[in-house]
Amino acid sequence: MDPVFFVGIVIILSTFLAIIFYKLNQSPIFGYIIAGILAGPVLGIIKDPGIINLMSQIGVTFLLFVVGLELDIHRVKKSGPKSLAISMIQIAFVFLISYALSRLYFDYKTSIFIGILVSFSSTTIVAKFLNETGAMNSAHGKIAIMCLIIQDIVSIIILSFMKSIQASVYTPIAKAAVFIITTYLLSKLIIRLLDSISKSRELLLLSTVSMVFFFGWFANYLGLNSALGAYLAGFFLSSSVLSYEISSEIKSLRDFFIVLFFFSIGTIFEMPTTRMLEFVAMLLFLGMVVKFVVVFIEMKLFKYGNRTSFMTGALMAQLSIFSLIIAQSGYSYGFFTKDFVTSVSIAVVLSMLISTYVMRYSERLYELVSGLIKPLDKFNDEKLDNAPKRIKNHIVIFGAHQIGMKIAKSLRNTKKKFIIVDIDSWKIKKLISRKYFAVYGDMNSPEVLERVNLRKARIIISTVSRFEYNALLLQRTRRMNKKATMIFFARNKDDALKLYAMGTDFVMIPEIFGGKKIYDYLVYLSPRGIRRWGKRRYKELLSDEDI
């Protein structure tokens, strides 16, 4: 087959179907897989997918390099042992439950892989949803993202040692240690080299690609998977000031090859039999239902509230793209059949589709079950409420993240009476330990509104930017207290206008007001004055309380 025609079919079909799924507000990944199904099993255009498989492996290598490059190690350290514990417990229990159930139908080796495949969730899907809804800084958003980062690291470790399993010889730990140390030392020299050629974009890109292939080859030479080489190369480079520029340069190349990876999965697609569909149903049950229950229970054991536990479970209830990568790698090593990979592919795609709607309507789902699980909140046995019983003429702040804490710290210096409300029980504990008046609970819970004595409050401030939450709080507040001054935050102009129309006194849009503040600096301050204010803000950031 003419190579131009060959690659052209891949790109044209993938682009056409990706656009369709994009218009349907779904991931383009589904389009790439279906394009492979059409070009392979359905139309028979591609009969020898060898070239596609080769290029898809290159795509996976670049993907793992970028994952390592974008890993925020400072954020991982800042999350502390709590996120690590939640993630590792979730992986362990989902694996053990899945392994036990799988042993009823499969041999122990297959059951081990099934337990591994369903233990991970999709960082891409969850991060996209949190960014679109503005919930990245919510309690459940932060917990989910940190757990997903740790999951990605674990999945890469597993992927790295699959080649050793194929050869029936477990790779010595000494080899892995030698590789990690050597990669670290070489990366220091490479960073200096990249710094010296950073003015040339072509040389920077070419040198980065060469480095990815070199470390991939080096890992392969030592009997490890090339994925480990690519990931560690990216991880060690992440500390360089060039990491952002390297990431932006290589992403387009990665995206092109990763399209071929998902396309190649479609080319080995087999028409599902009844047994395969039963296997798909089992994977969905393990990867969504069991995982949700495990996450919810462990969150409760860590003393989180019902809402945070439920929302975190809803975010984690899907299979991961890494499940596809592991299945595809296992197929290339001879571990799995085409039927197995096809079943995993169907399960991953369906879980992502279903998860999209579960996350989108998670608030409504929680409202439906909140009454049933309300008794579980009594297990938060620490005192999560130290507000005065008969406080009045006070300020109520909903949301204890950066903006809310900035307001609280400023009010504390003025000696004004105020109460902070948040749904993150860990934040409330810290606030109480620092002598703030704080109440744990949902901002729209009638019990919480009564507890903070909203009827006698002078000012209500909501630093939560979700329009749905603010609209409901506004309605309930106006019924209880028509005289209170309402100050809300909004994500965009449309939400702000709606809140004004509903009767909010003042709506803050951080991006717009931030732009106006910069404009004031440019008009009224000299460059020296701007630098002076910058130093002052820097000192304020260093002294800000971190909750």
VOPA-164301 format. One record per residue (C-alpha): residue number from 1; residue in one letter; z, y, x. Coordinates in pm, whole numbers. Layout:
% residues N
{node NUM,"a",{Z,Y,X}} ...
***
This chain:
% residues 547
{node 1,"m",{0,0,0}} {node 2,"d",{-87,350,122}} {node 3,"p",{241,504,254}} {node 4,"v",{159,841,93}} {node 5,"f",{106,676,-245}} {node 6,"f",{418,464,-191}} {node 7,"v",{649,756,-120}} {node 8,"g",{470,969,-381}} {node 9,"i",{549,721,-658}} {node 10,"v",{915,723,-557}} {node 11,"i",{944,1101,-554}} {node 12,"i",{736,1173,-867}} {node 13,"l",{911,914,-1086}} {node 14,"s",{1256,1009,-956}} {node 15,"t",{1194,1379,-1007}} {node 16,"f",{1057,1338,-1360}} {node 17,"l",{1345,1120,-1481}} {node 18,"a",{1608,1323,-1295}} {node 19,"i",{1492,1636,-1479}} {node 20,"i",{1523,1455,-1812}} {node 21,"f",{1879,1348,-1739}} {node 22,"y",{1965,1694,-1607}} {node 23,"k",{1844,1847,-1936}} {node 24,"l",{2066,1595,-2116}} {node 25,"n",{2360,1724,-1908}} {node 26,"q",{2390,1391,-1726}} {node 27,"s",{2386,1300,-1359}} {node 28,"p",{2035,1279,-1202}} {node 29,"i",{2154,955,-1039}} {node 30,"f",{2074,774,-1363}} {node 31,"g",{1717,899,-1337}} {node 32,"y",{1678,768,-982}} {node 33,"i",{1797,419,-1080}} {node 34,"i",{1572,402,-1387}} {node 35,"a",{1279,522,-1174}} {node 36,"g",{1338,223,-945}} {node 37,"i",{1350,-11,-1245}} {node 38,"l",{1016,124,-1374}} {node 39,"a",{844,110,-1034}} {node 40,"g",{980,-236,-951}} {node 41,"p",{1057,-494,-1221}} {node 42,"v",{880,-318,-1513}} {node 43,"l",{548,-190,-1374}} {node 44,"g",{537,-391,-1052}} {node 45,"i",{410,-95,-849}} {node 46,"i",{652,-167,-567}} {node 47,"k",{651,-535,-478}} {node 48,"d",{799,-507,-129}} {node 49,"p",{1100,-273,-137}} {node 50,"g",{1176,-331,232}} {node 51,"i",{1079,22,338}} {node 52,"i",{1276,173,49}} {node 53,"n",{1582,-33,144}} {node 54,"l",{1556,84,504}} {node 55,"m",{1536,450,403}} {node 56,"s",{1815,403,149}} {node 57,"q",{2047,277,423}} {node 58,"i",{1965,593,618}} {node 59,"g",{2063,789,308}} {node 60,"v",{2399,612,287}} {node 61,"t",{2458,685,657}} {node 62,"f",{2395,1057,605}} {node 63,"l",{2607,1055,289}} {node 64,"l",{2907,915,475}} {node 65,"f",{2853,1160,761}} {node 66,"v",{2870,1453,517}} {node 67,"v",{3176,1300,342}} {node 68,"g",{3353,1291,678}} {node 69,"l",{3231,1640,765}} {node 70,"e",{3363,1789,441}} {node 71,"l",{3697,1610,445}} {node 72,"d",{3967,1876,438}} {node 73,"i",{4233,1711,654}} {node 74,"h",{4468,2008,609}} {node 75,"r",{4452,1961,233}} {node 76,"v",{4528,1591,273}} {node 77,"k",{4831,1670,493}} {node 78,"k",{4949,1937,249}} {node 79,"s",{4939,1692,-42}} {node 80,"g",{5220,1501,126}} {node 81,"p",{5323,1139,80}} {node 82,"k",{5324,1169,-300}} {node 83,"s",{4945,1172,-343}} {node 84,"l",{4909,901,-81}} {node 85,"a",{5161,684,-262}} {node 86,"i",{4999,737,-604}} {node 87,"s",{4654,653,-468}} {node 88,"m",{4759,345,-270}} {node 89,"i",{4970,208,-556}} {node 90,"q",{4677,256,-795}} {node 91,"i",{4435,79,-561}} {node 92,"a",{4680,-207,-499}} {node 93,"f",{4770,-272,-862}} {node 94,"v",{4416,-239,-998}} {node 95,"f",{4300,-475,-723}} {node 96,"l",{4572,-733,-792}} {node 97,"i",{4525,-727,-1170}} {node 98,"s",{4145,-746,-1135}} {node 99,"y",{4169,-1026,-881}} {node 100,"a",{4402,-1227,-1106}} {node 101,"l",{4177,-1191,-1411}} {node 102,"s",{3860,-1258,-1211}} {node 103,"r",{4001,-1586,-1076}} {node 104,"l",{3978,-1722,-1429}} {node 105,"y",{3597,-1714,-1396}} {node 106,"f",{3504,-1676,-1027}} {node 107,"d",{3592,-1816,-684}} {node 108,"y",{3843,-1632,-469}} {node 109,"k",{3587,-1451,-248}} {node 110,"t",{3397,-1310,-545}} {node 111,"s",{3726,-1219,-713}} {node 112,"i",{3833,-1024,-403}} {node 113,"f",{3512,-821,-410}} {node 114,"i",{3545,-759,-786}} {node 115,"g",{3898,-628,-727}} {node 116,"i",{3765,-397,-456}} {node 117,"l",{3467,-270,-660}} {node 118,"v",{3672,-167,-965}} {node 119,"s",{3957,-5,-768}} {node 120,"f",{3767,314,-682}} {node 121,"s",{3669,612,-897}} {node 122,"s",{3387,865,-864}} {node 123,"t",{3476,1177,-666}} {node 124,"t",{3137,1331,-752}} {node 125,"i",{3174,1297,-1129}} {node 126,"v",{3536,1413,-1138}} {node 127,"a",{3487,1710,-902}} {node 128,"k",{3183,1825,-1100}} {node 129,"f",{3379,1813,-1427}} {node 130,"l",{3682,1996,-1282}} {node 131,"n",{3464,2271,-1135}} {node 132,"e",{3271,2319,-1459}} {node 133,"t",{3587,2339,-1670}} {node 134,"g",{3791,2546,-1426}} {node 135,"a",{4058,2276,-1409}} {node 136,"m",{4039,2213,-1033}} {node 137,"n",{4377,2383,-979}} {node 138,"s",{4547,2212,-1272}} {node 139,"a",{4820,1960,-1200}} {node 140,"h",{4608,1662,-1302}} {node 141,"g",{4303,1805,-1124}} {node 142,"k",{4482,1841,-790}} {node 143,"i",{4638,1495,-812}} {node 144,"a",{4309,1329,-908}} {node 145,"i",{4109,1496,-630}} {node 146,"m",{4361,1403,-361}} {node 147,"c",{4372,1043,-485}} {node 148,"l",{3992,1028,-486}} {node 149,"i",{3972,1158,-129}} {node 150,"i",{4212,884,-17}} {node 151,"q",{4010,628,-217}} {node 152,"d",{3692,738,-38}} {node 153,"i",{3861,685,299}} {node 154,"v",{3978,335,199}} {node 155,"s",{3634,242,62}} {node 156,"i",{3467,353,386}} {node 157,"i",{3709,137,587}} {node 158,"i",{3623,-162,367}} {node 159,"l",{3252,-92,396}} {node 160,"s",{3284,-68,773}} {node 161,"f",{3426,-418,812}} {node 162,"m",{3188,-595,573}} {node 163,"k",{2955,-682,860}} {node 164,"s",{3236,-865,1036}} {node 165,"i",{3300,-1072,725}} {node 166,"q",{2932,-1167,716}} {node 167,"a",{2952,-1310,1065}} {node 168,"s",{3268,-1503,965}} {node 169,"v",{3447,-1339,1258}} {node 170,"y",{3707,-1076,1186}} {node 171,"t",{3647,-773,1405}} {node 172,"p",{3935,-732,1650}} {node 173,"i",{4149,-427,1592}} {node 174,"a",{4103,-347,1960}} {node 175,"k",{3728,-292,1907}} {node 176,"a",{3792,-50,1623}} {node 177,"a",{4051,135,1832}} {node 178,"v",{3811,160,2127}} {node 179,"f",{3540,293,1897}} {node 180,"i",{3765,556,1738}} {node 181,"i",{3899,681,2072}} {node 182,"t",{3552,690,2230}} {node 183,"t",{3405,869,1928}} {node 184,"y",{3683,1126,1939}} {node 185,"l",{3633,1200,2310}} {node 186,"l",{3253,1214,2283}} {node 187,"s",{3275,1441,1977}} {node 188,"k",{3463,1700,2185}} {node 189,"l",{3174,1712,2431}} {node 190,"i",{2917,1718,2150}} {node 191,"i",{3092,2010,1979}} {node 192,"r",{3054,2213,2301}} {node 193,"l",{2687,2119,2318}} {node 194,"l",{2629,2219,1955}} {node 195,"d",{2806,2551,2016}} {node 196,"s",{2567,2626,2302}} {node 197,"i",{2254,2563,2089}} {node 198,"s",{2385,2693,1755}} {node 199,"k",{2145,2990,1756}} {node 200,"s",{1852,2749,1714}} {node 201,"r",{1858,2591,1366}} {node 202,"e",{1593,2335,1465}} {node 203,"l",{1789,2214,1768}} {node 204,"l",{2115,2214,1572}} {node 205,"l",{1964,1994,1299}} {node 206,"l",{1790,1762,1547}} {node 207,"s",{2105,1725,1759}} {node 208,"t",{2316,1649,1450}} {node 209,"v",{2074,1382,1327}} {node 210,"s",{2065,1228,1676}} {node 211,"m",{2444,1220,1683}} {node 212,"v",{2462,1045,1345}} {node 213,"f",{2221,774,1459}} {node 214,"f",{2391,736,1797}} {node 215,"f",{2738,679,1654}} {node 216,"g",{2591,452,1387}} {node 217,"w",{2424,244,1659}} {node 218,"f",{2741,243,1870}} {node 219,"a",{2948,109,1578}} {node 220,"n",{2682,-154,1508}} {node 221,"y",{2679,-254,1878}} {node 222,"l",{3056,-319,1864}} {node 223,"g",{3016,-536,1555}} {node 224,"l",{3126,-270,1307}} {node 225,"n",{2928,-124,1020}} {node 226,"s",{2720,182,1111}} {node 227,"a",{2886,357,814}} {node 228,"l",{3208,386,1014}} {node 229,"g",{3021,553,1299}} {node 230,"a",{2859,810,1072}} {node 231,"y",{3185,883,889}} {node 232,"l",{3393,928,1203}} {node 233,"a",{3126,1145,1362}} {node 234,"g",{3145,1376,1059}} {node 235,"f",{3524,1362,1049}} {node 236,"f",{3570,1463,1413}} {node 237,"l",{3310,1739,1375}} {node 238,"s",{3490,1881,1070}} {node 239,"s",{3729,2066,1301}} {node 240,"s",{3441,2261,1454}} {node 241,"v",{3356,2614,1338}} {node 242,"l",{2999,2483,1297}} {node 243,"s",{3096,2224,1037}} {node 244,"y",{2986,2438,741}} {node 245,"e",{2654,2524,901}} {node 246,"i",{2590,2162,999}} {node 247,"s",{2675,2050,647}} {node 248,"s",{2433,2298,489}} {node 249,"e",{2155,2201,732}} {node 250,"i",{2183,1827,677}} {node 251,"k",{2250,1814,302}} {node 252,"s",{1883,1842,204}} {node 253,"l",{1795,1556,437}} {node 254,"r",{2083,1352,298}} {node 255,"d",{1984,1423,-64}} {node 256,"f",{1627,1304,-2}} {node 257,"f",{1735,972,148}} {node 258,"i",{2013,918,-107}} {node 259,"v",{1752,937,-382}} {node 260,"l",{1587,637,-216}} {node 261,"f",{1920,452,-217}} {node 262,"f",{1961,475,-593}} {node 263,"f",{1589,409,-638}} {node 264,"s",{1622,89,-431}} {node 265,"i",{1902,-32,-659}} {node 266,"g",{1662,-7,-949}} {node 267,"t",{1391,-206,-766}} {node 268,"i",{1613,-518,-750}} {node 269,"f",{1717,-483,-1114}} {node 270,"e",{1707,-808,-1315}} {node 271,"m",{1688,-833,-1692}} {node 272,"p",{2052,-889,-1790}} {node 273,"t",{2144,-1223,-1942}} {node 274,"t",{2432,-1282,-2180}} {node 275,"r",{2651,-1394,-1890}} {node 276,"m",{2562,-1078,-1694}} {node 277,"l",{2649,-857,-1991}} {node 278,"e",{2983,-1035,-2023}} {node 279,"f",{3042,-960,-1654}} {node 280,"v",{2950,-595,-1713}} {node 281,"a",{3202,-578,-1999}} {node 282,"m",{3470,-723,-1771}} {node 283,"l",{3394,-470,-1497}} {node 284,"l",{3415,-185,-1750}} {node 285,"f",{3746,-315,-1885}} {node 286,"l",{3894,-346,-1536}} {node 287,"g",{3748,-24,-1396}} {node 288,"m",{3825,196,-1697}} {node 289,"v",{4096,56,-1925}} {node 290,"v",{4312,-121,-1668}} {node 291,"k",{4276,165,-1421}} {node 292,"f",{4373,422,-1686}} {node 293,"v",{4684,224,-1782}} {node 294,"v",{4787,174,-1418}} {node 295,"v",{4745,544,-1335}} {node 296,"f",{4935,653,-1648}} {node 297,"i",{5228,418,-1580}} {node 298,"e",{5262,510,-1212}} {node 299,"m",{5241,882,-1294}} {node 300,"k",{5530,833,-1536}} {node 301,"l",{5722,647,-1265}} {node 302,"f",{5673,952,-1042}} {node 303,"k",{5835,1161,-1320}} {node 304,"y",{5521,1341,-1437}} {node 305,"g",{5495,1446,-1800}} {node 306,"n",{5291,1265,-2065}} {node 307,"r",{5008,1517,-2066}} {node 308,"t",{4959,1526,-1687}} {node 309,"s",{4980,1145,-1672}} {node 310,"f",{4728,1101,-1953}} {node 311,"m",{4483,1358,-1817}} {node 312,"t",{4498,1212,-1466}} {node 313,"g",{4432,864,-1603}} {node 314,"a",{4135,996,-1801}} {node 315,"l",{3988,1154,-1486}} {node 316,"m",{4019,832,-1286}} {node 317,"a",{3877,597,-1552}} {node 318,"q",{3533,512,-1413}} {node 319,"l",{3368,317,-1132}} {node 320,"s",{3260,481,-809}} {node 321,"i",{2929,538,-636}} {node 322,"f",{3097,360,-344}} {node 323,"s",{3112,52,-569}} {node 324,"l",{2732,61,-575}} {node 325,"i",{2713,112,-199}} {node 326,"i",{2949,-179,-131}} {node 327,"a",{2758,-404,-375}} {node 328,"q",{2423,-307,-221}} {node 329,"s",{2557,-368,131}} {node 330,"g",{2697,-703,22}} {node 331,"y",{2357,-797,-116}} {node 332,"s",{2184,-709,213}} {node 333,"y",{2442,-924,399}} {node 334,"g",{2386,-1216,162}} {node 335,"f",{2723,-1198,-15}} {node 336,"f",{2585,-1124,-362}} {node 337,"t",{2287,-1220,-574}} {node 338,"k",{2049,-981,-749}} {node 339,"d",{2225,-1060,-1077}} {node 340,"f",{2559,-952,-930}} {node 341,"v",{2421,-622,-799}} {node 342,"t",{2239,-558,-1128}} {node 343,"s",{2561,-615,-1324}} {node 344,"v",{2756,-380,-1096}} {node 345,"s",{2481,-118,-1127}} {node 346,"i",{2486,-133,-1507}} {node 347,"a",{2866,-116,-1511}} {node 348,"v",{2876,185,-1277}} {node 349,"v",{2612,374,-1477}} {node 350,"l",{2779,297,-1812}} {node 351,"s",{3125,387,-1680}} {node 352,"m",{2995,724,-1559}} {node 353,"l",{2827,793,-1893}} {node 354,"i",{3135,695,-2094}} {node 355,"s",{3370,875,-1853}} {node 356,"t",{3176,1200,-1896}} {node 357,"y",{3266,1204,-2266}} {node 358,"v",{3620,1074,-2211}} {node 359,"m",{3690,1365,-1973}} {node 360,"r",{3515,1617,-2199}} {node 361,"y",{3723,1518,-2503}} {node 362,"s",{4041,1418,-2317}} {node 363,"e",{4236,1703,-2479}} {node 364,"r",{4151,1579,-2828}} {node 365,"l",{4226,1220,-2727}} {node 366,"y",{4564,1329,-2595}} {node 367,"e",{4643,1510,-2920}} {node 368,"l",{4566,1188,-3108}} {node 369,"v",{4811,978,-2905}} {node 370,"s",{5068,1242,-2809}} {node 371,"g",{5293,1151,-3098}} {node 372,"l",{5290,782,-3002}} {node 373,"i",{5377,840,-2636}} {node 374,"k",{5617,1131,-2689}} {node 375,"p",{5928,908,-2644}} {node 376,"l",{5812,838,-2287}} {node 377,"d",{5890,1197,-2186}} {node 378,"k",{6260,1110,-2196}} {node 379,"f",{6210,919,-1871}} {node 380,"n",{6182,1254,-1690}} {node 381,"d",{6557,1237,-1641}} {node 382,"e",{6593,1536,-1408}} {node 383,"k",{6675,1866,-1568}} {node 384,"l",{6347,2050,-1623}} {node 385,"d",{6477,2352,-1813}} {node 386,"n",{6721,2615,-1689}} {node 387,"a",{6617,2911,-1905}} {node 388,"p",{6889,3108,-2087}} {node 389,"k",{6932,3003,-2448}} {node 390,"r",{6929,3348,-2611}} {node 391,"i",{6709,3547,-2378}} {node 392,"k",{6518,3839,-2533}} {node 393,"n",{6296,4133,-2437}} {node 394,"h",{6170,3911,-2157}} {node 395,"i",{5834,3811,-2007}} {node 396,"v",{5691,3461,-2045}} {node 397,"i",{5443,3342,-1778}} {node 398,"f",{5234,3036,-1856}} {node 399,"g",{5103,2869,-1538}} {node 400,"a",{5283,2836,-1204}} {node 401,"h",{4981,2828,-973}} {node 402,"q",{4891,3102,-721}} {node 403,"i",{4836,3386,-969}} {node 404,"g",{5137,3298,-1179}} {node 405,"m",{5362,3276,-873}} {node 406,"k",{5233,3609,-741}} {node 407,"i",{5330,3771,-1071}} {node 408,"a",{5667,3593,-1074}} {node 409,"k",{5752,3699,-719}} {node 410,"s",{5668,4061,-797}} {node 411,"l",{5876,4054,-1117}} {node 412,"r",{6167,3901,-932}} {node 413,"n",{6175,4200,-697}} {node 414,"t",{6200,4431,-1001}} {node 415,"k",{6491,4236,-1152}} {node 416,"k",{6303,4194,-1482}} {node 417,"k",{6382,3894,-1702}} {node 418,"f",{6109,3630,-1716}} {node 419,"i",{6052,3258,-1772}} {node 420,"i",{5780,3043,-1613}} {node 421,"v",{5624,2755,-1811}} {node 422,"d",{5413,2481,-1652}} {node 423,"i",{5309,2122,-1729}} {node 424,"d",{5363,2004,-1371}} {node 425,"s",{5716,1865,-1358}} {node 426,"w",{5721,1876,-976}} {node 427,"k",{5647,2249,-977}} {node 428,"i",{5920,2311,-1233}} {node 429,"k",{6171,2122,-1018}} {node 430,"k",{6082,2338,-717}} {node 431,"l",{6105,2657,-923}} {node 432,"i",{6448,2562,-1059}} {node 433,"s",{6567,2478,-707}} {node 434,"r",{6458,2830,-600}} {node 435,"k",{6660,2989,-881}} {node 436,"y",{6367,3081,-1109}} {node 437,"f",{6406,3045,-1484}} {node 438,"a",{6153,2771,-1564}} {node 439,"v",{6067,2535,-1849}} {node 440,"y",{5860,2221,-1827}} {node 441,"g",{5610,2157,-2105}} {node 442,"d",{5272,2219,-2265}} {node 443,"m",{5196,2588,-2323}} {node 444,"n",{5093,2515,-2682}} {node 445,"s",{5379,2285,-2773}} {node 446,"p",{5577,2436,-3066}} {node 447,"e",{5900,2305,-2909}} {node 448,"v",{5824,2482,-2580}} {node 449,"l",{5737,2808,-2754}} {node 450,"e",{6066,2795,-2939}} {node 451,"r",{6255,2704,-2622}} {node 452,"v",{6129,3014,-2434}} {node 453,"n",{6222,3224,-2740}} {node 454,"l",{5869,3354,-2785}} {node 455,"r",{5977,3537,-3101}} {node 456,"k",{6186,3779,-2891}} {node 457,"a",{5955,3805,-2589}} {node 458,"r",{5822,4146,-2488}} {node 459,"i",{5517,4036,-2285}} {node 460,"i",{5320,3708,-2283}} {node 461,"i",{5110,3632,-1974}} {node 462,"s",{4880,3331,-1956}} {node 463,"t",{4733,3269,-1611}} {node 464,"v",{4557,2960,-1747}} {node 465,"s",{4186,3037,-1774}} {node 466,"r",{4084,2769,-2025}} {node 467,"f",{3965,2953,-2338}} {node 468,"e",{4070,2675,-2577}} {node 469,"y",{4431,2684,-2452}} {node 470,"n",{4452,3063,-2465}} {node 471,"a",{4297,3088,-2812}} {node 472,"l",{4551,2845,-2955}} {node 473,"l",{4839,3017,-2776}} {node 474,"l",{4721,3354,-2908}} {node 475,"q",{4712,3229,-3267}} {node 476,"r",{5057,3074,-3248}} {node 477,"t",{5208,3373,-3071}} {node 478,"r",{5076,3621,-3328}} {node 479,"r",{5235,3415,-3605}} {node 480,"m",{5570,3419,-3424}} {node 481,"n",{5568,3762,-3259}} {node 482,"k",{5323,4033,-3363}} {node 483,"k",{5473,4299,-3136}} {node 484,"a",{5444,4116,-2802}} {node 485,"t",{5192,4245,-2548}} {node 486,"m",{4939,3972,-2467}} {node 487,"i",{4786,3948,-2117}} {node 488,"f",{4546,3657,-2065}} {node 489,"f",{4313,3537,-1791}} {node 490,"a",{3955,3427,-1857}} {node 491,"r",{3686,3248,-1657}} {node 492,"n",{3394,3467,-1764}} {node 493,"k",{3284,3767,-1970}} {node 494,"d",{3205,3567,-2286}} {node 495,"d",{3553,3413,-2300}} {node 496,"a",{3710,3754,-2235}} {node 497,"l",{3518,3915,-2523}} {node 498,"k",{3626,3637,-2758}} {node 499,"l",{3990,3683,-2661}} {node 500,"y",{3966,4059,-2715}} {node 501,"a",{3810,3998,-3056}} {node 502,"m",{4100,3769,-3145}} {node 503,"g",{4355,4041,-3062}} {node 504,"t",{4447,4003,-2695}} {node 505,"d",{4573,4329,-2544}} {node 506,"f",{4440,4279,-2192}} {node 507,"v",{4211,4014,-2040}} {node 508,"m",{4181,3966,-1665}} {node 509,"i",{3867,3813,-1512}} {node 510,"p",{3963,3754,-1145}} {node 511,"e",{3606,3763,-1011}} {node 512,"i",{3516,4089,-1185}} {node 513,"f",{3840,4267,-1098}} {node 514,"g",{3816,4137,-742}} {node 515,"g",{3471,4294,-715}} {node 516,"k",{3603,4626,-848}} {node 517,"k",{3886,4618,-595}} {node 518,"i",{3638,4570,-309}} {node 519,"y",{3434,4859,-448}} {node 520,"d",{3744,5083,-441}} {node 521,"y",{3809,4985,-79}} {node 522,"l",{3451,5068,19}} {node 523,"v",{3460,5408,-156}} {node 524,"y",{3809,5529,-73}} {node 525,"l",{3892,5361,259}} {node 526,"s",{3750,5390,609}} {node 527,"p",{3669,5074,809}} {node 528,"r",{4001,5124,986}} {node 529,"g",{4179,5152,652}} {node 530,"i",{4014,4832,528}} {node 531,"r",{4129,4647,839}} {node 532,"r",{4482,4783,791}} {node 533,"w",{4491,4661,429}} {node 534,"g",{4346,4328,541}} {node 535,"k",{4633,4276,784}} {node 536,"r",{4880,4366,510}} {node 537,"r",{4725,4111,272}} {node 538,"y",{4732,3851,548}} {node 539,"k",{5106,3901,597}} {node 540,"e",{5158,3879,220}} {node 541,"l",{4971,3548,207}} {node 542,"l",{5185,3408,486}} {node 543,"s",{5503,3509,304}} {node 544,"d",{5391,3391,-43}} {node 545,"e",{5595,3106,-186}} {node 546,"d",{5401,2782,-207}} {node 547,"i",{5481,2577,-515}} 
***
